[in-house]
Amino acid sequence: LSRIEAGMTTLSESEVDLQILIEDSIRIAQGRVDSGQTKITTHMTTEPPPVLCDSRLLKQVFLNILSNALKFTPDHGEVTVTVGYADDSGAWIKIADTGIGIPADRLDDVMQPFTQLEGSLVRSYEGTGLGLPLAKQFMELHGGTFNIDSDKGKGTVVTLRLPRERSCGAAEMRLRAAAGRVAK
């Protein structure tokens, strides 16, 4: 987190199939579920083109959000991952759960490093309170956005957006232009 805040984190970008990256992340996250009673479903509204991104950091974003969704969703609950693409705005990913939710007045708090909503000495949920702040920072490094909406007792929806410029058609043109500037 300190490296990101100091501007010392750089992206190791490559062309990535977003659908495969998400499926890999779901497979890893599902393996972490103790009871196996929480269902993860995936919907593809519009298949996104490959994106130019740091696959390691983007996978970490997905894993952090999926881990939270699974951790805070009781048995027999559901986590839904919806992926889409719009030519004017780029790729988007929504991860929604039917978990315990976050009170509206505490949404800003969960985005602060090392913050957990449960303040007791004996916590019901493990964690350091870094998952969401890191995910937001990694999305911003990609020029993307991170939005969280939640209703206490009803669940949480995290929406991630990668800008259109990250789609490989637009990204390749940007890289070629940058290479042309360097070559001069």
Residue pairs with C-beta under 8 A, 6 or more apart in sequence:
1 113
1 130
1 133
1 134
1 137
3 9
4 134
4 137
4 138
4 141
5 137
9 141
11 53
11 54
11 57
11 141
11 142
12 54
12 56
13 52
13 53
13 54
14 52
14 53
14 54
14 55
15 50
15 51
15 52
15 168
15 171
16 50
16 51
16 52
16 53
16 55
16 58
17 50
18 48
18 50
18 51
18 83
18 91
18 93
18 162
19 44
19 47
19 48
19 83
21 55
21 58
21 59
21 62
22 42
22 62
22 81
22 83
22 93
23 42
24 59
25 59
25 62
25 63
25 66
26 40
26 42
26 62
26 66
26 81
28 63
29 40
29 62
29 63
29 66
29 67
29 70
30 40
30 70
32 67
32 70
33 70
35 75
37 75
37 76
37 77
38 70
38 73
38 74
38 75
38 76
38 77
38 78
38 79
39 77
39 78
39 79
40 66
40 70
40 78
40 79
40 80
40 81
41 78
41 79
41 80
41 81
42 80
42 81
42 82
42 83
43 80
43 81
43 82
43 83
44 82
44 83
44 84
45 82
45 83
45 84
46 84
46 85
46 86
47 85
48 83
48 84
48 85
48 91
48 167
49 85
49 91
49 167
49 168
49 169
50 167
50 168
51 91
51 162
51 166
51 167
51 168
51 171
52 166
52 167
52 168
52 171
52 172
52 174
52 175
53 142
53 162
53 166
54 138
54 141
54 142
57 138
57 141
57 142
58 138
58 142
60 134
60 135
60 138
61 134
61 135
61 138
61 139
61 160
62 93
62 95
64 131
64 132
64 134
64 135
65 95
65 131
65 132
65 135
65 158
65 160
66 79
66 81
66 95
67 131
68 127
68 131
68 132
68 156
69 79
69 95
69 96
69 97
69 99
69 156
69 158
70 79
70 97
71 125
71 126
71 127
72 97
72 99
72 100
72 125
72 156
73 79
73 97
73 98
73 99
73 100
73 155
74 99
74 100
77 97
77 98
77 99
78 97
78 98
79 95
79 96
79 97
79 98
80 94
80 95
80 96
80 97
81 93
81 94
81 95
82 93
82 94
82 96
83 91
83 92
83 93
83 94
84 91
84 92
85 91
85 92
85 167
86 92
87 164
88 164
89 161
89 163
89 164
90 144
90 161
90 162
90 163
90 164
90 165
90 166
90 167
91 161
91 162
91 166
91 167
92 159
92 160
92 161
92 162
93 159
93 160
93 161
94 157
94 158
94 159
94 160
95 157
95 158
95 160
96 155
96 156
96 157
96 158
97 155
97 156
97 157
98 154
98 155
99 155
99 156
100 152
100 153
100 155
101 150
101 151
101 152
101 153
101 154
101 155
101 156
102 110
102 117
102 148
102 150
102 152
102 156
103 117
103 150
103 152
104 150
104 151
104 152
106 117
107 148
107 149
107 150
109 115
109 117
110 117
110 129
110 132
110 148
111 132
111 133
111 136
111 148
112 129
112 133
113 129
113 130
113 133
114 128
114 129
114 130
115 129
116 123
116 125
116 127
116 129
118 124
118 125
132 148
135 146
135 158
136 146
139 145
139 146
139 160
139 161
139 162
140 146
142 162
142 163
142 166
143 162
143 163
143 165
143 166
144 160
144 161
144 162
144 163
144 166
145 159
145 160
145 161
146 158
146 159
146 160
147 158
147 159
147 160
147 161
148 156
148 157
148 158
148 159
149 156
149 157
149 159
150 156
150 157
164 170
165 171
165 174
